[in-house]
């Protein structure tokens, strides 16, 4: 399974829904949707600042993560940004790949 961070911000309509059902209601719905996609909800936090929620999930693949994001965003109540999270061993694998790269302007 791949791990993702979804940072989301509520629209005015979304905030009204949140006021109506509370944070626990949103947590339950999010967990229901993720489970239906074959995933697992690791953590769900509300926050101040740039985003309203920070959700970390395990999902089968990028297509499933995209389906989750599309369904949530299509509601019009939430705008979402997806971050693919990598484990340290995945970075280890990446560092073992030796690539030849010439930066812009270098000769």
ROBA-400931 format. One record per atom (N, C-alpha, C): residue number from 1; residue in one letter; x, y, z. Coordinates in steps of 0.05 Angstrom, whole numbers, plus 5000, padded with zeros to 4 digits. Example, Ala and Ser with C-alpha at 12.3 -4.5 7.8 and 13.67 -1.06 7.14 Angstrom:
<rs>
num/residu/X/Y/Z
1/A/5264/4886/5156 .
1/A/5246/4910/5156 .
1/A/5264/4934/5156 .
2/S/5257/4955/5142 .
2/S/5273/4979/5143 .
2/S/5258/5001/5157 .
</rs>
This chain:
<rs>
num/residu/X/Y/Z
1/X/5017/4976/5000 .
1/X/5000/5000/5000 .
1/X/5018/5025/5000 .
2/X/5008/5045/4987 .
2/X/5021/5071/4987 .
2/X/5009/5089/5008 .
3/X/5025/5108/5017 .
3/X/5016/5127/5038 .
3/X/5013/5155/5027 .
4/X/4991/5168/5034 .
4/X/4985/5195/5024 .
4/X/4977/5213/5047 .
5/X/4984/5239/5043 .
5/X/4974/5260/5060 .
5/X/4955/5277/5043 .
6/X/4930/5280/5053 .
6/X/4911/5298/5041 .
6/X/4908/5322/5058 .
7/X/4914/5345/5047 .
7/X/4910/5371/5061 .
7/X/4885/5383/5048 .
8/X/4865/5389/5065 .
8/X/4840/5398/5054 .
8/X/4831/5424/5067 .
9/X/4817/5440/5051 .
9/X/4805/5465/5061 .
9/X/4775/5465/5054 .
10/X/4759/5472/5073 .
10/X/4730/5473/5069 .
10/X/4722/5499/5055 .
11/X/4702/5496/5037 .
11/X/4689/5520/5026 .
11/X/4669/5529/5047 .
12/X/4656/5551/5042 .
12/X/4635/5561/5060 .
12/X/4613/5540/5064 .
13/X/4606/5526/5042 .
13/X/4586/5505/5043 .
13/X/4596/5482/5061 .
14/X/4622/5475/5058 .
14/X/4634/5454/5074 .
14/X/4635/5461/5104 .
15/X/4641/5486/5110 .
15/X/4642/5495/5138 .
15/X/4614/5493/5150 .
16/X/4593/5500/5134 .
16/X/4566/5497/5145 .
16/X/4559/5468/5151 .
17/X/4567/5450/5133 .
17/X/4563/5421/5139 .
17/X/4578/5412/5163 .
18/X/4602/5422/5167 .
18/X/4618/5415/5190 .
18/X/4605/5425/5216 .
19/X/4594/5450/5215 .
19/X/4580/5461/5238 .
19/X/4555/5443/5244 .
20/X/4542/5433/5224 .
20/X/4518/5417/5228 .
20/X/4524/5389/5240 .
21/X/4546/5376/5231 .
21/X/4551/5348/5239 .
21/X/4575/5345/5257 .
22/X/4592/5365/5260 .
22/X/4615/5363/5277 .
22/X/4638/5348/5265 .
23/X/4661/5350/5279 .
23/X/4685/5337/5269 .
23/X/4684/5307/5269 .
24/X/4670/5295/5288 .
24/X/4668/5266/5290 .
24/X/4653/5255/5266 .
25/X/4633/5270/5257 .
25/X/4618/5261/5233 .
25/X/4635/5260/5209 .
26/X/4652/5280/5205 .
26/X/4671/5280/5182 .
26/X/4691/5258/5184 .
27/X/4701/5253/5208 .
27/X/4720/5230/5212 .
27/X/4707/5204/5204 .
28/X/4682/5199/5213 .
28/X/4669/5174/5206 .
28/X/4664/5171/5176 .
29/X/4656/5193/5163 .
29/X/4651/5191/5134 .
29/X/4677/5187/5119 .
30/X/4698/5200/5127 .
30/X/4724/5197/5114 .
30/X/4734/5168/5118 .
31/X/4732/5157/5142 .
31/X/4740/5130/5147 .
31/X/4724/5110/5131 .
32/X/4698/5115/5129 .
32/X/4680/5097/5113 .
32/X/4689/5096/5084 .
33/X/4694/5120/5072 .
33/X/4702/5122/5044 .
33/X/4729/5108/5039 .
34/X/4748/5113/5056 .
34/X/4775/5102/5053 .
34/X/4773/5071/5055 .
35/X/4758/5061/5075 .
35/X/4755/5032/5078 .
35/X/4742/5020/5053 .
36/X/4722/5034/5042 .
36/X/4708/5023/5018 .
36/X/4727/5021/4994 .
37/X/4749/5037/4995 .
37/X/4769/5036/4973 .
37/X/4791/5016/4979 .
38/X/4789/5001/5000 .
38/X/4809/4982/5007 .
38/X/4833/4994/5022 .
39/X/4829/5017/5033 .
39/X/4850/5031/5047 .
39/X/4847/5031/5077 .
40/X/4865/5046/5090 .
40/X/4865/5048/5119 .
40/X/4871/5077/5127 .
41/X/4855/5087/5145 .
41/X/4859/5114/5155 .
41/X/4879/5113/5178 .
42/X/4902/5126/5175 .
42/X/4922/5126/5196 .
42/X/4917/5148/5216 .
43/X/4911/5173/5206 .
43/X/4906/5195/5224 .
43/X/4889/5216/5210 .
44/X/4874/5230/5226 .
44/X/4856/5251/5217 .
44/X/4857/5274/5237 .
45/X/4867/5297/5228 .
45/X/4869/5320/5245 .
45/X/4857/5345/5233 .
46/X/4845/5361/5250 .
46/X/4836/5388/5242 .
46/X/4859/5407/5250 .
47/X/4863/5429/5236 .
47/X/4884/5447/5242 .
47/X/4876/5476/5236 .
48/X/4893/5494/5246 .
48/X/4891/5522/5240 .
48/X/4910/5529/5218 .
49/X/4905/5549/5203 .
49/X/4925/5558/5184 .
49/X/4918/5552/5155 .
50/X/4937/5542/5140 .
50/X/4934/5538/5112 .
50/X/4914/5517/5104 .
51/X/4908/5498/5120 .
51/X/4889/5477/5114 .
51/X/4871/5472/5138 .
52/X/4848/5461/5133 .
52/X/4829/5455/5154 .
52/X/4833/5426/5165 .
53/X/4841/5408/5147 .
53/X/4845/5380/5156 .
53/X/4871/5369/5144 .
54/X/4883/5351/5159 .
54/X/4907/5336/5151 .
54/X/4901/5307/5155 .
55/X/4900/5292/5134 .
55/X/4892/5264/5135 .
55/X/4914/5247/5123 .
56/X/4923/5227/5138 .
56/X/4943/5208/5128 .
56/X/4930/5181/5124 .
57/X/4932/5170/5100 .
57/X/4919/5145/5093 .
57/X/4937/5126/5078 .
58/X/4932/5100/5080 .
58/X/4944/5080/5063 .
58/X/4923/5072/5043 .
59/X/4930/5074/5017 .
59/X/4912/5066/4996 .
59/X/4927/5048/4977 .
60/X/4913/5031/4962 .
60/X/4926/5011/4944 .
60/X/4945/5023/4923 .
61/X/4938/5046/4912 .
61/X/4954/5057/4890 .
61/X/4946/5086/4884 .
62/X/4961/5098/4865 .
62/X/4956/5126/4858 .
62/X/4928/5130/4846 .
63/X/4919/5111/4830 .
63/X/4892/5113/4818 .
63/X/4870/5115/4840 .
64/X/4874/5098/4860 .
64/X/4854/5099/4883 .
64/X/4856/5125/4898 .
65/X/4880/5135/4902 .
65/X/4883/5161/4915 .
65/X/4870/5183/4898 .
66/X/4873/5182/4872 .
66/X/4861/5202/4854 .
66/X/4830/5199/4856 .
67/X/4820/5175/4857 .
67/X/4791/5171/4859 .
67/X/4780/5183/4885 .
68/X/4795/5179/4907 .
68/X/4787/5191/4932 .
68/X/4786/5222/4930 .
69/X/4808/5233/4920 .
69/X/4809/5262/4917 .
69/X/4788/5273/4899 .
70/X/4783/5260/4877 .
70/X/4762/5269/4858 .
70/X/4735/5269/4871 .
71/X/4728/5248/4885 .
71/X/4702/5246/4898 .
71/X/4698/5268/4919 .
72/X/4719/5273/4934 .
72/X/4717/5293/4955 .
72/X/4715/5321/4942 .
73/X/4732/5327/4923 .
73/X/4732/5353/4910 .
73/X/4707/5358/4894 .
74/X/4696/5337/4881 .
74/X/4672/5341/4865 .
74/X/4648/5349/4882 .
75/X/4649/5345/4908 .
75/X/4627/5353/4925 .
75/X/4623/5383/4926 .
76/X/4645/5398/4920 .
76/X/4644/5427/4921 .
76/X/4647/5438/4949 .
77/X/4648/5420/4969 .
77/X/4649/5429/4997 .
77/X/4678/5429/5007 .
78/X/4696/5418/4992 .
78/X/4724/5415/5001 .
78/X/4743/5417/4978 .
79/X/4765/5432/4982 .
79/X/4787/5432/4963 .
79/X/4810/5416/4975 .
80/X/4822/5399/4960 .
80/X/4842/5380/4971 .
80/X/4868/5380/4955 .
81/X/4890/5378/4969 .
81/X/4917/5375/4957 .
81/X/4927/5348/4967 .
82/X/4939/5332/4948 .
82/X/4949/5306/4954 .
82/X/4979/5306/4954 .
83/X/4991/5294/4975 .
83/X/5020/5291/4977 .
83/X/5026/5261/4979 .
84/X/5042/5250/4961 .
84/X/5050/5223/4963 .
84/X/5073/5222/4983 .
85/X/5070/5205/5003 .
85/X/5090/5202/5024 .
85/X/5108/5178/5019 .
86/X/5134/5182/5023 .
86/X/5154/5161/5018 .
86/X/5166/5152/5044 .
87/X/5171/5127/5046 .
87/X/5185/5115/5069 .
87/X/5215/5118/5066 .
88/X/5230/5118/5088 .
88/X/5259/5121/5085 .
88/X/5272/5100/5067 .
89/X/5262/5075/5067 .
89/X/5274/5055/5050 .
89/X/5269/5061/5020 .
90/X/5247/5075/5014 .
90/X/5242/5083/4986 .
90/X/5262/5104/4977 .
91/X/5269/5122/4996 .
91/X/5290/5142/4989 .
91/X/5317/5128/4986 .
92/X/5322/5108/5003 .
92/X/5346/5092/5000 .
92/X/5348/5080/4972 .
93/X/5326/5069/4963 .
93/X/5325/5057/4936 .
93/X/5331/5079/4915 .
94/X/5320/5102/4919 .
94/X/5324/5124/4900 .
94/X/5353/5133/4899 .
95/X/5366/5134/4922 .
95/X/5393/5143/4923 .
95/X/5413/5123/4911 .
96/X/5404/5098/4908 .
96/X/5421/5078/4895 .
96/X/5420/5080/4865 .
97/X/5401/5095/4854 .
97/X/5399/5098/4825 .
97/X/5417/5121/4817 .
98/X/5437/5115/4803 .
98/X/5456/5136/4794 .
98/X/5448/5147/4767 .
99/X/5442/5172/4767 .
99/X/5431/5185/4743 .
99/X/5451/5206/4733 .
100/X/5453/5209/4708 .
100/X/5469/5231/4696 .
100/X/5450/5254/4690 .
101/X/5454/5276/4703 .
101/X/5437/5300/4699 .
101/X/5454/5324/4696 .
102/X/5448/5341/4676 .
102/X/5461/5366/4672 .
102/X/5442/5388/4680 .
103/X/5448/5404/4700 .
103/X/5430/5426/4708 .
103/X/5428/5448/4686 .
104/X/5407/5463/4686 .
104/X/5405/5485/4666 .
104/X/5429/5503/4668 .
105/X/5440/5510/4645 .
105/X/5463/5528/4644 .
105/X/5490/5516/4647 .
106/X/5491/5491/4657 .
106/X/5517/5478/4660 .
106/X/5526/5467/4633 .
107/X/5552/5465/4630 .
107/X/5563/5455/4604 .
107/X/5576/5429/4609 .
</rs>
